[in-house]
Amino acid sequence: MSHLALRRVMIRMLHDSLLVEAIYTDPARALAAEEISGAERDWLLATPRAAWGTDPERPARVLAALLVEYPATARVARERVATFFASSHFHGAVRERGSLAQALGEHLAEGSGPLPTALARLEAAIVRTRRAPRTAPASPPGSLRLVPHSTVLDLPCGTLAAFTALRQGEEPADLTAGVEALLVLRRAPAGDVTAEQLPVGLAAVLRAAERPAGREVLAAIAREHGADPGEAASILDGLVRDGLLC
Amino acid sequence: MFAAGASPSFLDRVQLLPRLGLGVSTEFGAAQAPGALDLTLLRERHPAYAGFLEIGIETAKGIDDGARAWVTRGLPTTYHYLDINLDEPEDFDAEWLDDVRRIAADIRPAWLCGDAGMWHLGRRERGHMLLLPPILTETAADAMAAGIAHLRAAVGLEVLPENPPGAAYLGDLHLLDFFARVLDRADTGMLLDCAHLAIFQRLRGLPPTAGLDAFPLERVVEIHVAGGSERRHEAFAWVEDDHSPEVLADTWTIVEQVIARAPNLRAVVYECERNPLASCLPGFKRLAALLGG
């Protein structure tokens, strides 16, 4: 399947002019990690270099499409955004048949400071949740698990408020000390994705259910966080009714 | 890899395919663009130029109101996929195949067809669409043939690969030799895009019809004809496949030879969907004359 590997090099060349430069300057070094043959390398080099630049607006168009899913982070990490196509995250996503949107989130979450990092992690979770499978595999009998179209994550306090402010065109407040637990959830099989803050106890239950967990285990966690013995079971039933556990 | 199934040969099956004549193409939103071809007007005033509608489909978008109106009238269609990399087995996921079957049951196309290269990098996602030609090697041709056979079996309709456009074609085969191998291995027919072929021949410095003599023209079921614009980027000259009404002379040369020599040709699309009717009429008239209409 080296034709697929070669095509993925082509894709990267169409987005990253630095890679084109590197390949034509020192092909042995630039292509050393690629699973392509010597003949395939020669085909690349026999192509006029300018052929990779016939659509110079493409990277900007792709980036604009991807940033639709990072409206908050894009406002506070402009310089980081501009380096995406030269990043290992972009090249890795193409090599591994991954998601450019998720790769952009990983890129933005690195090296941009605490607020951009927190926002990128939140928006990347929204991206992942939006792409989660439509259907969930059944949990083993007697156990429950978090539905695949939801994510629980811990972020610095103030992340959700900053996210909300930026999406409304307002200036965000600074992050504060401590951690807030957030639930990212796709409401219907293909519906909107929402983010909300979770009470500590509920976050603990949902986090424990990221892998299938026995109802008794989850009930015990609920009780540890203050639920009455009889209340824990009804909390779990409620989470199932609300479509958070299955 | 996919498992091949037994069936009558394509040259027998092709006799059952309808003759659609001259038609037009569309894709989601194309008819709403300013100055776009008015399908209803074309059908009313020049029914011979609108014998069928080739609907370009991304399953995530479905079909737009213009295509819906055509389908509702029970008029002939073909299904032009815009979201499958035929040579990547991972691309044939169950959800996509279900969507294709559902849409095909809705629009009742004569067959499936479309560019046989890469439609999207990685998964089907926002920002991933990028049409690239196949790598022109025997290995890639065999992988593509397996994908075509798989899709045909999964949907129950003929699947006609189309030669895609490009500014760079890599590989050791001529494009026509590549597709001849695909057609043989998949036992299928071809949608030969004459404008895309002209682009390839020019990039390789070859005459427009180079390689046609050895190509199995009896497998050509449909052709595309479209205008293109000559561009230059630095010292590199190339043709943009912009579907303008001005069809290049090289393309006409190919069209004329193929129409004369393809005994199983069933359909011709003049791809001019984003242009006003008046500017498209000379092209339609010339094609109709070539088809004997």
Interface residues (C-beta under 8 A of the other chain):
Chain A: M1 S2 H3 L4 L6 R7 R8 M10 I11 L14 A39 E40 W43 L44 T47 P48 R49 A50 A51 W52 G53 T54 D55 P56 R58 V62 L63 A65 L66 V68 E69 A93 V94 E96 R97 G98 S99 L100 A101 R131 R134
Chain B: D87 E88 E90 E95 M118 L121 G122 R123 E125 R126 G127 H128 L130 L132 P134 I135 T137 T139 A140 A143 A167 A168 L170 G171 D172 R231 H233 E234 A235 F236 W238 E240
